[in-house]
Amino acid sequence: MGWEVPEGKSGMAGFGTYERTVAAMDGLLSGRDWVCGARFTMADVYVGSQIDWGLNFGSIPPLPSFAAYAERIRTRAGYQAAKAIDRDLIKAAKG
């Protein structure tokens, strides 16, 4: 993007790297079922959608922690209901 993170500021808000973000999420999801621990929360709705989308479109690496988390998300009734709505809307848009 034409700019570099100043030395010593990579840990500050607004700075960082894709690699550090992936590593942080991998570490988080490797040690628990859900973002906040043992219980599904609203954080999982947001993070789960990002992980699911990223795995489907190849924008994040298919790490075992991400694949297992996405599978847990995909088995939830709410996820399946939302996907059914998406499929119906796509079908209707195509005519």
Order of alpha helices (4+ residues) and beta strands (2+ residues): alpha-alpha-alpha-alpha
